[in-house]
Amino acid sequence: MSLSPSPVSVQPEGEFAFGHADFERVRELIYQRAGISLHAGKRAMVYSRLSRRLRETGHRSFSAYLQALEAARGPGGEDEWQEFVNCLTTNLTAFFREDHHFHALAQELRAGHVQRIWCCAASTGEEPYSLAMTVLEHAAEPQRVRILASDIDTKVLATAQRGVYDVDARGLSPERLKRHFLRGTGPNAGRMKVKPELARLLSFFAFNLMSPSWDLGEPFDTVFCRNVMIYFDAPTQMQVLQRLHRAMKPGALLYVGHSENFGDARQLFKLRGKTIYERL
C-alpha cells in the first residue's frame, strides 16, 4: 500500500487523541487484514467510525486502542479484529443495483448455464436476494441453483441473513414485493421479510478475500464481485482475480462494478459485456 506523507495534525474532533502515526497504523493494519487501501483523504472517516469502537471498549486514545488490538491474539482476540474490520468496511447496496447484470444473468439462467453462483460482497443482503429472485423468475429448475453469499463484515451479514427490509426499499417493483416478500403487520408494519422459498436458495457465510484458503467447493458458473476491487490497490486486485479465476469454471461469467476495469488481467478474463467478464 502506498502511504502518502501528510502533515502531523491533531484529531478532527476533540474527544480522542488521533495523530498522524495513528492514522498510518490504521491504514497498515486494515490493508494487512482485509486488503483495503485507504488513501489520505479517509482520515476523518477513520476517526468517525473507529471512535465509536473506542467508546465501546473504554480506550481514551487511538494509540491505546491500536496497541490493545495488536495484542489481541489467540482465542477471543479475533473478535476485536472483526470489530475493527466491520468499522472500516463500506456497504452501499440496493435491490437490482446495476440492473443490466440481472438481465444478463436471466439469459444465462434461461439457457441452463448457471447452477452455482457466488456473491462475494453480500452486504446487507439486497444483492444476493436480487440474485435469488432472478433465479426463481427465470431458471427452469430453480431448486437446482445454489447461491453462496459472503461478506467480510459480520454485522451486515447478520442483517442479510435476517432478510427483513423496509417495504419502500429502493429497486423493488410492486410485483416483486408481492411475489417474494411477506409484509409485516402490527408492530412490524412498514417492514417486509423474504419468503422461505427465496431464502432457501441462499447460504450466507463470513469470508475474507485475503484468506489464504479458498475452500469453496465446486467451481462457480457465475460470480458477482461488484464494487469490491475499488477498495484494493493494483497488486491486491490481481491477487484476488487470480484466485477468482481458480474458483470459476472455464467460460464462467464475472460481474463487476461500473467503475471497475480489469484490462490488465487479459490472460485470465476477457470482456464479454458491460462490466461482465468471461473466465478464460
C-alpha positions in Angstrom: 0.0 0.0 0.0 1.3 3.4 -0.9 1.3 5.7 2.2 1.5 9.3 1.2 3.0 11.6 3.8 0.8 14.2 5.3 1.4 16.8 7.9 1.2 15.9 11.6 -2.1 17.1 12.9 -4.4 16.7 15.9 -7.6 14.7 15.9 -10.5 16.1 13.7 -12.6 16.2 16.9 -11.6 16.7 20.5 -12.7 13.5 22.1 -9.8 11.2 21.3 -6.1 11.7 20.6 -5.6 10.8 16.9 -2.2 11.7 15.4 -0.7 11.1 12.0 1.1 8.0 13.2 -2.2 6.5 14.5 -3.8 7.0 11.1 -0.9 5.5 9.3 -1.1 2.5 11.6 -4.8 2.0 10.9 -4.1 2.1 7.2 -1.4 -0.5 7.5 -3.5 -2.8 9.7 -6.6 -2.7 7.6 -4.5 -3.3 4.5 -2.8 -6.3 6.0 -6.1 -7.7 7.4 -8.6 -7.0 4.6 -6.6 -5.7 1.6 -8.4 -2.4 1.9 -6.3 0.5 0.7 -7.2 3.8 2.5 -6.0 7.0 0.9 -5.0 10.0 2.9 -8.4 11.6 2.4 -10.1 9.0 4.5 -8.7 10.3 7.8 -11.9 11.9 9.0 -13.9 8.8 8.1 -11.5 6.6 10.0 -11.8 8.8 13.1 -15.6 8.9 12.9 -16.0 5.1 12.5 -13.3 3.9 14.9 -14.1 6.5 17.6 -17.4 4.6 18.3 -15.4 1.5 18.9 -13.1 3.4 21.3 -16.1 4.4 23.3 -17.4 0.8 23.4 -14.0 -0.6 24.6 -13.2 2.3 27.0 -10.0 3.4 25.4 -9.1 7.1 25.6 -6.8 7.3 22.6 -6.3 5.7 19.3 -2.8 4.6 20.2 -4.1 2.8 23.2 -6.8 1.1 21.2 -4.4 0.1 18.4 -1.9 -1.3 20.9 -4.6 -3.4 22.5 -5.8 -4.5 19.1 -2.4 -5.7 18.1 -2.0 -7.6 21.4 -5.4 -9.3 20.8 -4.1 -12.6 19.5 -5.3 -16.2 20.1 -8.7 -17.3 21.3 -11.1 -14.4 21.7 -8.7 -11.9 20.1 -10.2 -12.4 16.7 -13.4 -10.8 18.0 -11.9 -7.4 18.3 -10.1 -7.7 14.9 -13.5 -8.5 13.4 -15.0 -5.4 15.0 -12.1 -3.3 13.6 -12.8 -4.6 10.1 -16.5 -4.1 10.5 -15.9 -0.5 11.4 -13.9 0.2 8.3 -15.8 -1.5 5.5 -18.1 0.4 3.3 -21.5 -1.0 2.4 -23.6 0.6 -0.3 -26.2 -1.6 -1.9 -29.8 -1.8 -3.2 -32.0 -4.3 -4.8 -31.3 -4.9 -8.5 -28.5 -2.3 -8.5 -26.9 -2.0 -12.0 -29.9 -4.0 -13.3 -28.3 -4.8 -16.7 -26.4 -7.5 -14.8 -29.6 -9.2 -13.8 -30.9 -9.1 -17.3 -27.7 -10.8 -18.5 -28.0 -13.4 -15.6 -31.6 -14.1 -16.6 -30.4 -15.0 -20.1 -27.8 -17.4 -18.7 -30.4 -19.0 -16.4 -32.9 -19.5 -19.2 -30.2 -21.2 -21.3 -29.4 -23.5 -18.3 -25.9 -22.3 -17.9 -26.0 -21.5 -14.2 -26.1 -23.8 -11.2 -23.6 -22.3 -8.8 -23.4 -18.5 -8.0 -21.1 -16.7 -5.6 -21.9 -13.2 -4.4 -18.6 -12.0 -2.9 -19.9 -8.9 -1.1 -23.4 -9.7 0.2 -23.5 -6.6 2.4 -27.0 -6.3 4.0 -28.4 -8.8 1.5 -30.1 -6.8 -1.3 -27.7 -8.2 -3.9 -27.9 -11.9 -3.1 -31.7 -11.7 -2.7 -31.9 -10.0 -6.1 -29.9 -12.9 -7.5 -32.3 -15.4 -5.8 -35.3 -13.5 -7.2 -33.8 -13.7 -10.7 -33.2 -17.4 -10.3 -36.8 -18.0 -9.2 -38.1 -15.9 -12.1 -36.0 -17.4 -14.9 -34.4 -20.8 -14.1 -36.3 -23.8 -15.4 -35.4 -25.7 -12.2 -34.6 -23.0 -9.6 -34.2 -25.6 -6.9 -31.1 -26.9 -8.6 -29.3 -23.5 -8.4 -27.3 -22.7 -5.3 -26.2 -19.2 -4.3 -23.3 -18.6 -1.9 -23.3 -15.2 -0.4 -20.3 -13.9 1.7 -19.0 -10.7 3.2 -16.1 -9.8 5.4 -18.4 -7.6 7.6 -20.2 -9.9 10.1 -22.7 -7.2 11.2 -24.1 -6.5 7.7 -24.1 -10.3 7.1 -26.3 -10.8 10.1 -28.8 -8.3 8.6 -28.7 -10.1 5.3 -29.4 -13.4 7.0 -32.5 -11.9 8.7 -33.8 -10.8 5.3 -36.0 -8.0 6.8 -36.3 -4.7 5.0 -38.5 -1.6 4.7 -41.3 -2.0 2.3 -40.3 1.1 0.4 -36.8 -0.3 -0.3 -35.2 1.0 -3.4 -35.1 -1.2 -6.6 -38.2 -3.4 -6.0 -41.2 -3.3 -8.2 -44.7 -3.8 -6.6 -44.9 -7.2 -8.4 -41.6 -8.4 -6.9 -42.5 -7.2 -3.5 -45.8 -9.1 -3.6 -44.2 -12.3 -5.1 -41.1 -12.6 -3.0 -41.8 -10.9 0.4 -44.1 -11.2 3.4 -45.5 -7.8 4.6 -45.3 -7.2 8.3 -48.4 -6.3 10.4 -48.9 -4.6 13.7 -45.6 -3.6 15.2 -43.9 -4.8 12.0 -46.0 -2.6 9.7 -43.8 -1.0 7.1 -41.4 -3.9 7.1 -41.1 -7.0 4.9 -39.4 -10.3 5.1 -38.1 -12.5 2.3 -40.3 -15.6 1.7 -38.8 -19.0 2.7 -38.6 -20.2 -1.0 -36.3 -17.2 -1.7 -34.1 -17.8 1.5 -33.7 -21.5 0.7 -31.6 -20.7 -2.4 -29.0 -18.9 -0.3 -26.2 -19.9 2.0 -24.6 -17.0 3.9 -21.1 -17.1 5.4 -18.3 -14.8 6.6 -15.4 -14.7 4.2 -12.3 -12.5 3.8 -11.0 -12.4 0.2 -7.5 -12.1 1.7 -7.8 -15.5 3.3 -5.0 -17.8 2.1 -7.5 -20.7 1.8 -10.4 -20.5 -0.6 -12.2 -23.8 0.1 -15.5 -23.0 -1.6 -16.4 -26.4 -3.1 -17.1 -26.9 -6.8 -16.1 -24.1 -9.2 -18.7 -21.5 -9.9 -20.7 -20.7 -13.1 -21.3 -17.1 -12.0 -19.5 -14.7 -9.7 -20.8 -11.3 -8.6 -17.8 -9.3 -7.2 -19.2 -5.8 -7.7 -17.7 -2.6 -6.2 -15.2 -4.6 -4.1 -12.0 -4.2 -6.1 -12.3 -0.4 -5.9 -11.1 -0.6 -2.3 -7.9 -2.6 -3.3 -4.7 -1.5 -4.8 -3.5 -3.0 -8.1 -1.4 -5.9 -6.7 -4.3 -6.9 -4.4 -6.7 -6.7 -7.3 -4.6 -9.0 -9.3 -4.2 -11.4 -6.4 -8.0 -11.6 -6.0 -8.6 -12.0 -9.7 -6.2 -14.9 -9.9 -8.0 -16.6 -7.0 -11.4 -15.9 -8.6 -10.1 -17.4 -11.8 -9.2 -20.7 -10.0 -12.6 -20.7 -8.3 -14.6 -20.4 -11.6 -15.3 -22.8 -14.5 -13.9 -22.0 -17.9 -16.5 -19.8 -19.6 -18.0 -18.7 -16.3 -19.0 -15.0 -16.0 -17.6 -12.5 -13.6 -19.9 -9.4 -12.9 -18.1 -6.4 -11.6 -18.9 -2.8 -10.6 -19.4 0.0 -13.1 -16.1 1.7 -12.3 -14.0 -1.5 -12.3 -11.9 -2.4 -15.3 -9.6 -5.4 -15.5 -7.9 -5.0 -18.8 -4.6 -5.9 -17.1 -5.9 -9.4 -16.5 -6.4 -10.3 -20.1 -4.7 -13.7 -19.5 -7.5 -14.5 -17.0 -10.6 -12.8 -18.2 -12.0 -11.3 -21.4 -14.7 -8.6 -21.6 -18.0 -10.2 -22.5 -20.4 -7.3 -22.0 -20.9 -4.2 -20.0 -18.8 -4.8 -16.8 -19.1 -8.6 -17.4 -16.0 -10.7 -17.9 -15.7 -14.3 -19.1 -13.2 -16.6 -17.4 -10.6 -17.9 -19.9 
